[in-house]
Amino acid sequence: MDYQIKYYNRGFSLVELLIVIGIIALFATTSTGVYYSLRSNTSLELNTGSIVEAVRLAQSSAQSGKGDAKWGVKISANQLTIFEGNSYSARNASADQVYGISGDVSMSGVSEIVFEKVTGATTGAGTITVTNGSGVRNIIINEKGTVIY
């Protein structure tokens, strides 16, 4: 009997490699778009939460009578300032608490909210609109100081 040993080429062909590289490129492109969309949406949610937290902290400080004064929030381009006083311009600057806001969001609407002692009510009721590439979030503050977002 004559036995022959056959050797087969067990590598990958160029076509197979190109197909695999194409599939990997497709997944990478798709996942990059999803990542940036998710990142943008997360930034919008986090910044909205930071603004709501600052507003509620100022209201809580006013209701508890901290410093026997009114408390408020000043919203500027890239920061929030929780202040003690009747207005931002007439505030006690030594009590300021400053928080940064991400640069990829923009805010419009009410820029200063002051809460009354004990009641937590405000005359600066209105809407703060937070925007970036992924969407828009509205934070509504009514006359009683209720925050809805």
URCOR-V360404 format. One record per backbone hydrogen bond with DSSP energy under -1.0 kcal/mol. CO is the residue of the C=O (numbers start at 1). NH is the residue of the N-H. If there is no record, write none. Layout:
((CO,NH) (CO,NH))
//
This chain:
((13,17) (14,18) (15,19) (16,20) (17,21) (18,22) (19,23) (20,24) (21,25) (22,26) (23,27) (24,28) (25,29) (26,30) (27,31) (28,32) (29,33) (30,34) (31,35) (32,36) (33,37) (34,38) (35,39) (36,40) (37,41) (38,42) (39,43) (40,44) (41,45) (42,46) (43,47) (44,48) (45,49) (46,50) (47,51) (48,52) (49,53) (50,54) (51,55) (52,56) (53,57) (54,58) (55,59) (56,60) (57,61) (58,62) (59,63) (60,64) (61,66) (62,118) (65,68) (70,85) (71,115) (72,83) (73,113) (74,81) (78,101) (79,76) (80,99) (81,74) (82,97) (83,72) (84,92) (88,91) (91,93) (92,95) (93,96) (97,82) (99,80) (102,105) (106,131) (108,129) (111,75) (113,73) (115,71) (116,120) (117,119) (121,116) (126,141) (127,110) (128,139) (129,108) (130,137) (131,106) (132,135) (135,132) (137,130) (139,128) (140,148) (141,126) (142,145) (143,122) (146,142) (148,140))
//
